[in-house]
C-alpha cells in the first residue's frame, strides 16, 4: 500500500498544529497518526484513558508478534500561558534554520522523524520490527505510558529495546535522575488567635516538617556523589506550601509538596520512612494532646524511577553504533526510559533538539537536528533489515 510521504519538517508542522498541552485532550493528534499509518497499511493499537479524552498509540512495522526496537515519544506539551512568544506557538515557524513552535524540541521533533521514516521502514524486509510507542501526560508524571507498558506481553508485543527520543542533541544518554513527589497535609484545630493555646497551628507543624526536610536535603548532598550529573547528588526541594484562612485565626490546615530528584542508588523508601516517622513520633503526639482529631497525612503522589542502563545494555550498544559515538552521558531531567527499563525492556535516550529549549517561550529545534535524526533512523532501518546482532 502506497501511503503519503512527508518530510520530518512537514510532519512536525502537522504535529505542532495540535494543541496537546497536558491539561487538554490529545486524541486528535493520535487519530491523525493512526490514519497516517493506516494509509501505509499499518494498524495501530490504541490505549485510551478512562475518560477517552487521551490515548497512547502502539504500532508495529515488520514482523508481527516479534520483539523489536520501539521508538518512544510523548505527545503532550507544557503550557504556553504567561510566556512571551513572538509567533503562534501552535503554528510552525522557520527562521534562520530554526523551527519554532511548542513541542518542536520536546518532543514532537522525534515523533515527526519517526513518522517520516515509516515509508522507508516499510520498503525494506525488516527482520527486526520497529515499534512506534507514543504516549500522553509525560509532562505531569509519565502517566500515559504506564497503561501502555501494562499491556506489554499481552495485547502489545513487548519491545526488545526502547529508544526514547527526548532532546539530547542526538547524543546517547544512559542514565538520568528519578523524580519523586510527596504531598503532606497537616490537620490542626482552628481557634481565635487571641486564644492560640486552644488550637493547633497547622502552619507551625509544617515548619517543623520543613526543618526535617532541610536536614534530609543537606544529608543528600553529603552522600556519595555521581559526577556525571549536574548537580552530582540527589536534590530535595519544597515546591509548594499553602495554609491558613485569616490573620486572626489559628490555621487549621496546611498543605505542602516536595520533590526529590534521585540519582540511581538513592533509597527513596528510606526517605519516605524517615519523614513519616518524624511526623508520627515528633509532630502528631504534641498535636493530639490538644486536638485528638489533628494529624499529618503523607502521600507519594508520583514517582518516576531513576534510569541507569548498565554497562551491558544492548540498547545503549546499538544506539552508540548507529550514532557513531563511543561515549554516553547522564542528565538530570527525567524521561519514560526508567519505566521501560523496570518493565524489562532495556532503554536508551537519544533524540533531536536541545533540552535547554524545552518548556521555553519561542521553543525551537534546528533543522539540522531533524536531519541527523532522519539519518540515525535510516541506519536503524538498515540494521533492522540485515540482522539482530548488536556488537
Secondary structure, 3 states (H helix, E strand, C coil): CCCCCCCHHHHHHHHHCCCCECCCCCHHHHHHHHHHHHHCCCCEEEEECCCCCCEEEEEEECCCCCCCEEEEEECCECCCCCCCCCCCCCCCEEECCEEECCCHHHHHHHHHHHHHCHHHHHCCCCCCCEEEEEECCCCCCCCHHHHHHHCECCCECCCCEEEECCCCCCCCEEEECEEEEEEEEEECECCEHHHHHHCECHHHHHHHHHHHHHHHHHHHHHCCCCCCCCCCCCEEEEEEEEECCCCCECCCEEEEEEEEEECCCCCHHHHHHHHHHHHHHHHHHHHHHHCCCCEEEEEEEEECCCEECCCCCHHHHHHHHHHCCCCCEEECCCCCHHHHHHCCCEEEECCCCCHHHCCCCCCEEEHHHHHHHHHHHHHHHHHHHHCCCCC
